[in-house]
Amino acid sequence: MQDHYAASKICRLTGFLLKRNTVVSLYALFALAYVGISLLKGYTINDYSAYSWSEIFINYEAGFIRRGLLGQFLYATAQYMDARITASLLYTVALFAFLYFSHKYLRESFDDICLYFVFLSPALYLFFLKEYQIFAMKDMYILLSVFYMFFLAKTSIGRQNLTVYGLTGIFLCIYAVAFLIHEMAIFYFPLPFLVLGIAYYHMGRLKVWFLLGFAVELLSLYVASRYAGTTEQAQAIYSAWNTLYPEFKKEDAGAILYIGRDFTVWLQEVARHLSSGVTVASIVITCVMAALPVALIAVCYKSCSATLQNMPSTLLRWLIIPALLAPFIPLSFAQDFGRFIAHGFLSVIFFLGAMQRLSPQKTPTRIRTIQHRIKTSATARVAVLLFTLAYSFGWAVINCPFPGGSIIREPYLFILLQKHVLQ
């Protein structure tokens, strides 16, 4: 009798935990707690000396410079509210806006089981609750912009010409804001713009679309390289913040004082980092773990064939592969590869969601079978939860910050193996 009661409790508990609304609500609660902890660490303790915190302080006080838009806004409003509080509140709004709207978008594209793994994947949404320093980075603003670009691109398909042009204008404005916050937006522009190309194909204006995209990319690359900044600008930006906050010392300036420096040493360090077999193995395994939810969607919804069917032009089909690879270009020169893997695969998922919404499919048989098994079997639910825990632990072991707060993300597991087993 007691065994039956215990089994019944487990059945109800696991069923509750695997509901879509429960998963999203728990994520939101963890995000709220994360915000509180981040504010405590980032503001109360004044731990804004990390590279991520100082990067958001780059502004236009010494002239136009890339990455300066957010810092200029913070500097302009600093007389009304402490810049660190403003930055924290902005990130909080961006985080929950991204959570709410992207969840709604994906819910309309995929079924619960796919949504479950997308939200609980430590390589996707959970990555943003992984370490508090990401709280101060600009990544969330870029991802929120990328999401809205996908939404606008999908919305434009099948509309009247003037409506498409208007939505394109909004699309480009959102991209411009993201680019002026951080130039890495260049790499996330091609995929949503590819979806926008479908609307231009139906209008008979595909050449206009292609030339527009080409011009935007060229202009972005020019601005990113031409306005990288000088050491004089770096000193002026630091001085402006130091005048406002005397406790803001040079050792706290991090990313600001990197402006205008010779990056030869940095590139050599990146080359050393990426030439390591340990790093390459970690990147490969991390990509595999991040790709699991994408693979589930691709197989169950036949996303590859659906994407090709929804691309009405040979030109668009030829551009699919370059556009899919673009979000992963930063892996070739970045040391903190974990965040770029998360961003890249989230972009791919949003792209597949757009393709799915263009020609909605019924719930695939594979998904229905899995959902039925989870609903009827406590054992299956426990297995899914255990897999999720193991999955999360695997990411934490493989891709963790290097001890001492370095920006370099080192794989703890491989470090241990290298030190204690391989030698």
C-alpha positions as CSV (number, residue, x, y, z in Angstrom):
1,M,0.0,0.0,0.0
2,Q,2.8,2.4,0.9
3,D,4.7,1.5,-2.2
4,H,1.6,2.2,-4.3
5,Y,1.2,5.6,-2.5
6,A,4.9,6.5,-3.1
7,A,4.6,5.5,-6.7
8,S,1.5,7.7,-7.1
9,K,3.3,10.7,-5.5
10,I,6.3,10.2,-7.8
11,C,3.9,10.0,-10.8
12,R,2.1,13.2,-9.9
13,L,5.3,15.1,-9.1
14,T,7.1,14.1,-12.2
15,G,4.1,14.9,-14.3
16,F,3.9,18.3,-12.8
17,L,7.6,19.0,-13.3
18,L,7.4,18.1,-17.0
19,K,4.5,20.4,-17.9
20,R,5.4,23.2,-20.2
21,N,4.0,25.9,-17.9
22,T,5.9,24.5,-14.9
23,V,9.2,24.4,-16.8
24,V,8.8,28.0,-18.0
25,S,7.6,29.2,-14.5
26,L,10.6,27.5,-12.8
27,Y,12.9,29.1,-15.3
28,A,11.4,32.5,-14.6
29,L,11.7,32.0,-10.8
30,F,15.4,31.0,-11.2
31,A,15.9,34.0,-13.5
32,L,14.4,36.3,-10.9
33,A,16.6,34.8,-8.2
34,Y,19.6,35.1,-10.5
35,V,18.8,38.8,-11.0
36,G,18.8,39.3,-7.3
37,I,22.2,37.5,-6.9
38,S,23.6,39.4,-9.8
39,L,22.6,42.7,-8.4
40,L,24.1,41.8,-5.1
41,K,27.4,40.7,-6.6
42,G,27.5,43.3,-9.3
43,Y,26.4,46.4,-7.5
44,T,26.4,46.0,-3.7
45,I,29.9,44.5,-3.7
46,N,31.0,46.8,-6.6
47,D,32.3,43.8,-8.5
48,Y,32.1,45.6,-11.8
49,S,35.8,45.3,-12.5
50,A,35.3,42.3,-14.8
51,Y,35.7,42.7,-18.6
52,S,32.0,42.4,-19.1
53,W,31.1,45.2,-16.7
54,S,33.6,47.6,-18.1
55,E,32.6,46.9,-21.7
56,I,29.1,48.3,-21.1
57,F,30.8,51.6,-20.1
58,I,32.3,52.3,-23.5
59,N,30.6,55.5,-24.8
60,Y,30.9,58.4,-27.3
61,E,32.4,61.0,-25.0
62,A,35.6,60.9,-27.0
63,G,33.9,60.6,-30.4
64,F,32.1,57.8,-32.3
65,I,33.4,54.3,-31.5
66,R,32.0,50.8,-31.9
67,R,30.2,49.3,-28.9
68,G,29.4,52.7,-27.5
69,L,25.6,53.1,-27.8
70,L,24.7,51.4,-24.5
71,G,27.5,53.1,-22.6
72,Q,26.4,56.5,-23.9
73,F,22.9,55.9,-22.7
74,L,24.2,54.9,-19.3
75,Y,26.4,57.9,-19.1
76,A,23.6,60.3,-20.2
77,T,21.3,58.9,-17.5
78,A,23.9,58.6,-14.8
79,Q,23.0,62.0,-13.3
80,Y,19.5,60.5,-12.5
81,M,20.4,57.0,-11.5
82,D,23.6,55.0,-10.8
83,A,24.8,53.6,-14.1
84,R,25.2,50.1,-12.6
85,I,21.6,50.1,-11.4
86,T,20.4,51.3,-14.8
87,A,22.5,48.6,-16.6
88,S,21.1,45.9,-14.2
89,L,17.5,47.0,-14.7
90,L,17.9,47.2,-18.5
91,Y,19.4,43.7,-18.6
92,T,16.5,42.4,-16.4
93,V,13.9,43.9,-18.8
94,A,15.8,42.4,-21.8
95,L,16.1,39.0,-20.1
96,F,12.4,38.6,-19.3
97,A,11.3,40.1,-22.6
98,F,13.4,37.6,-24.3
99,L,12.0,34.8,-22.1
100,Y,8.4,35.8,-22.7
101,F,8.4,36.5,-26.4
102,S,10.7,33.8,-27.5
103,H,8.7,31.2,-25.4
104,K,5.5,32.4,-27.1
105,Y,7.2,32.2,-30.5
106,L,8.6,28.7,-30.0
107,R,5.4,27.4,-28.4
108,E,3.6,28.3,-31.7
109,S,6.2,26.5,-33.7
110,F,7.0,23.3,-31.8
111,D,5.4,20.9,-29.3
112,D,6.0,20.6,-25.6
113,I,8.7,18.0,-25.6
114,C,10.9,20.0,-28.0
115,L,10.2,23.2,-25.9
116,Y,11.2,21.3,-22.8
117,F,14.7,20.4,-24.1
118,V,15.2,23.9,-25.6
119,F,14.5,25.6,-22.3
120,L,16.3,23.2,-20.1
121,S,19.3,22.8,-22.3
122,P,22.3,24.2,-20.4
123,A,23.7,25.1,-23.8
124,L,20.7,27.3,-24.7
125,Y,18.4,29.1,-22.2
126,L,20.0,27.8,-19.1
127,F,23.3,29.2,-20.2
128,F,22.2,32.7,-19.3
129,L,21.8,31.6,-15.6
130,K,25.2,30.0,-15.6
131,E,27.4,32.8,-14.3
132,Y,26.6,36.2,-13.0
133,Q,29.1,38.0,-15.2
134,I,27.0,37.3,-18.2
135,F,24.4,39.5,-16.5
136,A,26.6,42.5,-17.4
137,M,27.4,41.4,-20.9
138,K,25.7,42.7,-24.0
139,D,24.7,39.3,-25.3
140,M,21.1,39.4,-24.2
141,Y,20.4,42.7,-26.1
142,I,21.9,41.0,-29.2
143,L,19.8,37.9,-28.8
144,L,16.6,39.9,-28.2
145,S,17.3,41.9,-31.3
146,V,17.9,38.7,-33.3
147,F,14.6,37.3,-32.1
148,Y,12.7,40.4,-33.2
149,M,14.4,40.3,-36.6
150,F,13.2,36.8,-37.1
151,F,9.7,37.8,-36.0
152,L,9.6,40.7,-38.4
153,A,11.0,38.7,-41.3
154,K,8.4,36.0,-40.8
155,T,5.6,38.6,-40.4
156,S,6.6,40.3,-43.7
157,I,6.0,37.2,-45.8
158,G,2.8,37.5,-47.9
159,R,2.3,41.2,-47.1
160,Q,1.7,44.1,-49.4
161,N,4.8,45.7,-50.9
162,L,4.6,48.9,-48.7
163,T,4.1,46.8,-45.6
164,V,7.2,44.7,-46.4
165,Y,9.3,47.9,-47.0
166,G,8.1,49.3,-43.7
167,L,8.9,46.1,-41.8
168,T,12.3,46.0,-43.5
169,G,12.9,49.5,-42.2
170,I,12.1,48.4,-38.7
171,F,14.2,45.3,-39.2
172,L,17.2,47.4,-40.2
173,C,16.7,49.8,-37.3
174,I,16.7,46.9,-34.8
175,Y,19.9,45.6,-36.4
176,A,21.5,49.0,-36.3
177,V,20.8,49.3,-32.6
178,A,22.2,45.8,-31.9
179,F,25.3,46.5,-34.1
180,L,26.0,49.8,-32.2
181,I,25.7,48.0,-28.9
182,H,28.2,45.3,-30.1
183,E,29.5,44.5,-33.6
184,M,29.1,40.8,-33.1
185,A,25.5,41.4,-34.4
186,I,27.1,41.2,-37.9
187,F,27.3,37.4,-37.5
188,Y,23.6,37.1,-36.5
189,F,22.2,39.3,-39.3
190,P,22.3,36.8,-42.3
191,L,19.8,34.1,-41.0
192,P,16.8,36.4,-40.2
193,F,17.6,38.4,-43.4
194,L,17.5,35.1,-45.3
195,V,13.9,34.6,-44.1
196,L,13.1,38.2,-45.1
197,G,14.3,37.3,-48.6
198,I,11.3,35.0,-49.0
199,A,9.0,38.1,-48.8
200,Y,11.1,39.9,-51.4
201,Y,11.0,36.8,-53.7
202,H,7.2,36.9,-53.6
203,M,7.3,40.6,-54.5
204,G,9.7,40.0,-57.4
205,R,12.4,42.1,-55.7
206,L,15.0,39.5,-54.9
207,K,17.8,41.5,-56.4
208,V,16.9,44.5,-54.3
209,W,17.0,42.2,-51.2
210,F,20.4,40.8,-52.1
211,L,22.0,44.2,-52.8
212,L,20.5,45.6,-49.6
213,G,21.9,42.8,-47.5
214,F,25.3,43.0,-49.2
215,A,25.4,46.7,-48.6
216,V,24.5,46.4,-44.9
217,E,27.2,43.8,-44.3
218,L,29.8,45.8,-46.1
219,L,28.9,49.0,-44.2
220,S,28.9,47.0,-40.9
221,L,32.3,45.6,-41.5
222,Y,33.7,49.1,-42.5
223,V,32.3,50.7,-39.4
224,A,33.5,47.9,-37.1
225,S,37.1,48.2,-38.5
226,R,37.2,52.0,-39.0
227,Y,35.9,53.0,-35.6
228,A,37.6,50.4,-33.4
229,G,38.9,53.3,-31.3
230,T,42.3,54.7,-30.2
231,T,44.2,54.7,-26.9
232,E,43.4,58.4,-26.6
233,Q,39.7,57.7,-26.8
234,A,40.1,54.9,-24.2
235,Q,41.8,57.3,-21.8
236,A,39.1,59.9,-22.4
237,I,36.3,57.4,-21.8
238,Y,38.0,56.2,-18.6
239,S,38.5,59.8,-17.4
240,A,34.8,60.6,-18.0
241,W,33.7,57.7,-15.8
242,N,36.4,58.3,-13.2
243,T,35.1,61.9,-12.8
244,L,31.6,60.6,-12.4
245,Y,32.6,57.7,-10.1
246,P,36.0,58.3,-8.4
247,E,36.1,54.7,-7.2
248,F,36.3,53.6,-10.8
249,K,40.0,52.9,-11.1
250,K,42.2,51.9,-14.0
251,E,42.3,48.3,-12.8
252,D,38.6,48.3,-13.1
253,A,38.5,49.6,-16.6
254,G,39.1,46.3,-18.4
255,A,37.6,46.4,-21.8
256,I,37.8,50.2,-22.0
257,L,41.6,50.2,-21.8
258,Y,41.8,47.5,-24.5
259,I,40.5,50.1,-27.0
260,G,43.2,51.0,-29.5
261,R,45.7,48.4,-28.3
262,D,47.7,46.1,-30.6
263,F,45.7,42.9,-30.6
264,T,48.6,40.8,-31.9
265,V,49.2,39.4,-28.4
266,W,45.5,38.6,-28.1
267,L,45.4,36.8,-31.4
268,Q,48.4,34.8,-30.5
269,E,46.7,33.8,-27.2
270,V,43.6,32.8,-29.2
271,A,45.7,30.8,-31.6
272,R,47.4,29.0,-28.7
273,H,44.0,28.4,-27.1
274,L,42.4,27.0,-30.2
275,S,45.4,24.9,-31.1
276,S,45.1,23.0,-27.9
277,G,43.6,19.5,-28.3
278,V,41.9,20.0,-25.0
279,T,40.1,23.1,-26.2
280,V,39.1,21.6,-29.5
281,A,37.7,18.5,-27.8
282,S,35.8,20.7,-25.4
283,I,34.3,22.8,-28.2
284,V,33.3,19.7,-30.2
285,I,31.6,18.1,-27.2
286,T,29.9,21.3,-26.2
287,C,28.6,21.8,-29.8
288,V,27.2,18.2,-29.7
289,M,25.4,18.9,-26.4
290,A,24.0,22.2,-27.7
291,A,22.9,20.5,-30.9
292,L,20.8,17.8,-29.2
293,P,17.6,19.9,-29.1
294,V,18.2,21.2,-32.6
295,A,18.6,17.6,-33.8
296,L,15.4,16.6,-32.1
297,I,13.5,19.4,-33.9
298,A,15.2,18.7,-37.3
299,V,14.4,14.9,-37.2
300,C,10.9,15.1,-35.8
301,Y,9.7,18.0,-37.9
302,K,11.8,17.1,-40.9
303,S,13.1,20.7,-40.7
304,C,15.8,20.3,-43.4
305,S,13.3,19.3,-46.1
306,A,10.8,21.9,-44.9
307,T,13.5,24.6,-45.1
308,L,14.3,23.7,-48.7
309,Q,10.6,23.6,-49.6
310,N,10.0,27.0,-48.1
311,M,13.0,28.5,-50.0
312,P,11.4,29.3,-53.3
313,S,14.5,30.6,-55.1
314,T,17.7,28.8,-56.0
315,L,19.7,31.8,-54.7
316,L,18.0,31.5,-51.3
317,R,18.7,27.8,-51.2
318,W,22.4,28.4,-52.0
319,L,22.6,31.0,-49.2
320,I,21.2,28.7,-46.5
321,I,24.6,27.1,-45.6
322,P,26.6,30.3,-45.4
323,A,23.8,31.9,-43.3
324,L,23.7,28.9,-40.9
325,L,27.5,29.0,-40.5
326,A,27.7,32.8,-39.9
327,P,26.6,32.7,-36.2
328,F,29.5,30.3,-35.5
329,I,32.3,32.4,-37.1
330,P,33.2,33.9,-33.7
331,L,34.3,30.4,-32.6
332,S,37.4,30.9,-34.8
333,F,38.7,33.8,-32.8
334,A,37.0,33.8,-29.4
335,Q,38.3,32.2,-26.3
336,D,35.0,32.3,-24.3
337,F,33.4,29.9,-26.8
338,G,30.5,28.7,-24.6
339,R,28.4,31.9,-25.1
340,F,28.9,31.9,-28.9
341,I,27.9,28.2,-29.1
342,A,24.7,29.1,-27.2
343,H,24.0,32.2,-29.4
344,G,24.6,30.3,-32.6
345,F,22.3,27.3,-31.9
346,L,19.6,29.6,-30.5
347,S,19.7,31.5,-33.9
348,V,19.3,28.2,-35.7
349,I,16.3,27.2,-33.6
350,F,14.6,30.6,-34.3
351,F,15.3,30.0,-38.0
352,L,13.8,26.5,-37.9
353,G,10.8,28.0,-35.9
354,A,10.3,30.5,-38.7
355,M,10.4,27.8,-41.4
356,Q,8.0,25.6,-39.3
357,R,5.5,28.5,-39.1
358,L,5.6,29.1,-42.8
359,S,4.2,25.6,-43.4
360,P,2.8,24.3,-40.0
361,Q,2.9,20.5,-39.7
362,K,0.8,18.3,-37.4
363,T,2.5,16.9,-34.4
364,P,4.9,14.2,-35.7
365,T,4.3,10.6,-34.8
366,R,7.6,10.4,-32.9
367,I,6.7,13.4,-30.7
368,R,3.2,11.9,-30.0
369,T,4.8,8.6,-29.0
370,I,7.2,10.3,-26.7
371,Q,4.5,12.5,-25.1
372,H,2.2,9.6,-24.6
373,R,4.9,7.6,-22.9
374,I,5.8,10.5,-20.6
375,K,2.1,11.0,-19.7
376,T,1.5,7.4,-18.9
377,S,4.7,6.2,-17.4
378,A,6.3,7.6,-14.2
379,T,9.5,5.7,-15.2
380,A,9.7,7.6,-18.4
381,R,9.3,10.9,-16.6
382,V,11.9,10.0,-14.1
383,A,14.3,9.0,-16.9
384,V,13.7,12.4,-18.6
385,L,14.4,14.3,-15.4
386,L,17.6,12.3,-14.7
387,F,18.8,12.8,-18.2
388,T,18.2,16.5,-17.8
389,L,20.2,16.6,-14.6
390,A,23.1,14.6,-16.2
391,Y,22.9,16.8,-19.3
392,S,23.2,20.0,-17.1
393,F,26.1,18.5,-15.1
394,G,27.9,17.6,-18.3
395,W,27.8,21.1,-19.6
396,A,28.9,22.5,-16.2
397,V,31.9,20.1,-16.1
398,I,32.9,20.7,-19.7
399,N,32.6,24.4,-20.0
400,C,33.3,26.4,-16.8
401,P,35.1,29.7,-16.2
402,F,38.8,29.3,-15.5
403,P,39.6,29.6,-11.7
404,G,40.5,33.2,-10.9
405,G,37.9,34.9,-13.0
406,S,39.7,34.8,-16.3
407,I,37.6,35.6,-19.4
408,I,39.0,32.3,-20.9
409,R,36.5,29.5,-20.5
410,E,38.4,26.4,-19.7
411,P,37.0,22.9,-19.5
412,Y,37.5,21.6,-16.0
413,L,37.1,18.0,-16.8
414,F,39.8,18.1,-19.5
415,I,42.1,20.1,-17.2
416,L,41.8,17.4,-14.6
417,L,42.4,14.7,-17.1
418,Q,45.4,16.5,-18.5
419,K,47.0,17.1,-15.1
420,H,46.3,13.8,-13.4
421,V,45.8,11.2,-16.1
422,L,47.4,12.2,-19.4
423,Q,50.7,13.3,-17.8
